[in-house]
Amino acid sequence: MEKIASYFRFDITQTVQVLLYKMRMGNGKRWSVEKTAGGLILHQIYEEGAEKEDNQTKVELKGKHTMIITTVSGFVYTIVDKEPDGAEVSFHGPLNALLMQSLMPRMTYVPGTLIGMNNLMDDYVSIGEYMRLRQERHKGNGEENPQDRFGWRINMRFNNELVPWFPAFNGNKNVPKDKVRKGKFTRR
């Protein structure tokens, strides 16, 4: 079976400098930051007793307005500032991995800007057209991508624009009772 490479492009409201600031602010909380000649390396901080993997997310800076993030899984985000504000993100990796890495800073999506393409296509198309073609390609092979059942996470990050293909978030994430947040700032 031919391996299909997927590419996505979308806009965010933050600039490269804002994302860099957020990465540095996560030092000691979400990850440890190691400075290198070309940028940063982020190492996940684990809770005691959790399994540790050799995971490094590499953040390479290309000038003041371009950042390339390579995740542990090898997915690549290229973030380039736009005028007058915000940035364009190009992502090379599977749809189910979009913005799912815990080492990524939170990025606020600009609604209606998500487009996609794969190596079988000539150019980017709207995400609706991309999903329709993806559905056709998988039809008849009897296999469903097991990660699609978690597609609500991606859908939620992209303003529920993927509802026909992934369910909208309905508030039930099946969180174990010992992991349920409690307190004044809990989402209800």
C-alpha positions as CSV (number, residue, x, y, z in Angstrom):
1,M,0.0,0.0,0.0
2,E,1.3,3.5,-0.9
3,K,2.1,5.7,2.0
4,I,0.3,9.0,1.8
5,A,1.9,12.2,3.1
6,S,-0.5,14.9,4.3
7,Y,0.0,18.7,4.3
8,F,-2.2,21.3,5.9
9,R,-2.1,25.1,6.1
10,F,-4.0,27.5,8.3
11,D,-3.6,30.8,10.0
12,I,-3.2,31.6,13.7
13,T,-3.6,34.8,15.7
14,Q,-0.1,34.6,17.4
15,T,3.2,35.6,15.9
16,V,6.5,33.7,16.1
17,Q,7.7,35.9,18.9
18,V,4.5,35.2,20.9
19,L,4.8,31.5,20.5
20,L,8.5,31.7,21.5
21,Y,7.5,33.6,24.6
22,K,4.9,30.9,25.4
23,M,7.5,28.2,25.0
24,R,9.8,29.9,27.4
25,M,7.0,30.5,29.9
26,G,6.3,26.7,29.9
27,N,9.8,26.1,31.1
28,G,9.6,24.0,34.3
29,K,5.8,23.7,34.0
30,R,5.1,21.9,30.7
31,W,8.6,21.1,29.6
32,S,12.2,22.0,30.2
33,V,13.8,24.3,27.7
34,E,17.4,23.7,26.4
35,K,18.9,26.5,24.3
36,T,20.8,25.6,21.2
37,A,22.7,27.6,18.6
38,G,19.7,27.5,16.2
39,G,16.8,27.6,18.6
40,L,15.4,25.5,21.5
41,I,14.8,21.9,22.4
42,L,11.8,21.1,24.6
43,H,11.8,18.1,26.8
44,Q,8.4,16.9,28.2
45,I,8.2,16.9,32.0
46,Y,6.7,13.7,33.4
47,E,4.8,13.1,36.5
48,E,6.5,10.8,39.0
49,G,6.1,7.2,38.0
50,A,5.2,7.9,34.4
51,E,7.1,6.3,31.7
52,K,9.8,8.4,30.1
53,E,10.7,8.3,26.5
54,D,13.6,10.0,24.8
55,N,11.4,12.8,23.4
56,Q,12.6,16.1,22.1
57,T,10.7,18.7,20.2
58,K,13.1,20.8,18.2
59,V,12.4,24.4,17.7
60,E,14.5,26.0,15.0
61,L,14.4,29.8,14.4
62,K,15.0,31.2,10.9
63,G,15.4,34.9,11.6
64,K,12.9,36.8,13.7
65,H,9.7,35.8,11.7
66,T,10.0,32.1,11.0
67,M,10.0,29.1,13.3
68,I,10.2,25.4,12.4
69,I,9.0,22.9,15.0
70,T,9.8,19.2,14.6
71,T,7.9,17.0,17.1
72,V,8.9,13.8,18.7
73,S,6.9,11.9,16.1
74,G,8.6,13.7,13.2
75,F,5.7,16.0,12.3
76,V,6.8,19.4,11.1
77,Y,5.2,22.8,11.7
78,T,6.6,25.8,9.8
79,I,5.3,29.0,11.2
80,V,5.8,32.3,9.3
81,D,4.6,35.7,10.5
82,K,2.0,37.5,8.4
83,E,1.5,41.2,8.1
84,P,0.2,43.0,10.1
85,D,-0.3,40.3,12.8
86,G,-0.6,36.5,13.2
87,A,1.1,33.8,11.3
88,E,0.6,31.1,8.7
89,V,1.2,27.5,9.8
90,S,2.2,24.8,7.4
91,F,1.9,21.3,8.9
92,H,3.4,18.1,7.4
93,G,1.8,15.1,9.2
94,P,-1.5,13.2,9.5
95,L,-4.8,14.9,10.1
96,N,-5.2,13.2,13.4
97,A,-2.0,14.7,14.7
98,L,-2.8,18.3,14.0
99,L,-2.1,20.3,17.2
100,M,-2.2,17.1,19.3
101,Q,1.3,17.2,20.7
102,S,1.5,18.1,24.3
103,L,4.7,20.0,23.7
104,M,3.1,22.6,21.4
105,P,2.2,26.0,22.8
106,R,-1.5,26.7,22.5
107,M,-2.2,28.3,19.1
108,T,-5.5,30.1,18.4
109,Y,-6.9,29.2,15.0
110,V,-8.4,31.7,12.6
111,P,-11.8,30.3,11.5
112,G,-12.2,29.2,7.9
113,T,-8.5,29.0,7.0
114,L,-7.7,25.3,7.3
115,I,-6.9,23.7,3.9
116,G,-5.3,20.4,3.1
117,M,-3.5,18.3,0.5
118,N,-1.8,15.0,0.2
119,N,0.9,13.6,-2.2
120,L,-1.8,12.3,-4.5
121,M,-3.2,15.8,-5.1
122,D,-1.9,18.7,-7.2
123,D,-2.7,21.6,-4.9
124,Y,-4.4,22.5,-1.6
125,V,-8.2,22.3,-1.3
126,S,-10.7,23.4,1.3
127,I,-10.8,21.1,4.3
128,G,-14.3,20.0,3.3
129,E,-13.0,18.8,-0.1
130,Y,-10.0,17.2,1.5
131,M,-12.2,15.2,3.9
132,R,-14.5,14.2,1.2
133,L,-11.6,12.8,-0.9
134,R,-10.2,11.1,2.2
135,Q,-13.5,9.5,2.8
136,E,-13.7,8.2,-0.8
137,R,-10.1,6.9,-0.6
138,H,-10.9,4.9,2.5
139,K,-14.3,3.6,1.3
140,G,-14.4,0.0,0.5
141,N,-11.1,-1.0,2.1
142,G,-12.9,-2.1,5.3
143,E,-10.5,-0.3,7.5
144,E,-11.3,2.7,9.6
145,N,-8.6,4.8,11.0
146,P,-8.7,3.9,14.8
147,Q,-7.7,7.5,15.6
148,D,-10.8,8.9,13.9
149,R,-12.8,8.2,17.0
150,F,-10.8,10.9,18.8
151,G,-11.3,13.3,15.9
152,W,-13.5,15.5,18.1
153,R,-10.3,16.8,19.6
154,I,-9.1,18.1,16.2
155,N,-12.6,19.2,15.3
156,M,-12.8,21.2,18.6
157,R,-9.4,22.9,17.8
158,F,-10.7,23.9,14.4
159,N,-13.9,25.6,15.4
160,N,-16.0,22.5,14.8
161,E,-15.6,22.9,11.0
162,L,-15.1,19.2,10.6
163,V,-18.5,18.1,12.0
164,P,-19.6,16.1,8.9
165,W,-16.5,13.9,9.3
166,F,-15.6,14.1,13.0
167,P,-18.1,14.5,15.8
168,A,-18.3,17.8,17.7
169,F,-17.2,17.8,21.3
170,N,-20.1,16.8,23.5
171,G,-18.5,17.3,26.9
172,N,-17.9,13.6,27.6
173,K,-14.2,12.8,27.4
174,N,-14.4,9.7,29.6
175,V,-11.9,11.2,32.1
176,P,-11.2,8.8,35.0
177,K,-12.7,10.1,38.3
178,D,-9.2,10.5,39.8
179,K,-8.2,12.8,37.0
180,V,-11.3,15.1,37.1
181,R,-10.4,18.7,37.8
182,K,-11.9,20.3,40.8
183,G,-12.0,23.8,42.1
184,K,-12.9,27.4,41.3
185,F,-11.6,27.4,37.6
186,T,-13.0,24.1,36.5
187,R,-14.8,24.1,33.1
188,R,-18.5,23.2,33.7
